[in-house]
Amino acid sequence: MKRSTLYAVALVAAVAALFFYLTTARATQTCRVCVEFRGRTNCASARAGSVKDAVAGAQQTACGPLTAGMDDRIACDNTAPISSECQTR
């Protein structure tokens, strides 16, 4: 393998590692939320820097498979979760 190819692969790996670290380093809260919408239930987890953001992210993720269209999505996002538990990392 050429030296330039090896350097390029090492650079790409370093940038990917830095990107991963920067996106997860401030995520100190992990929350799992369960949502019931129109008779169906789904649960999801999310990580963020605050409990509020982690709960919102988990609820949006949980609502995804339960909705069809933007109106349903907004309604589901505004529904109170049936359960929510958070942990500090």
Beta strands, then each sheet from edge to edge (+ up, - down):
strand 1: 29-37
strand 2: 40-48
strand 3: 83-88
sheet 1: 2+ 1- 3+
end
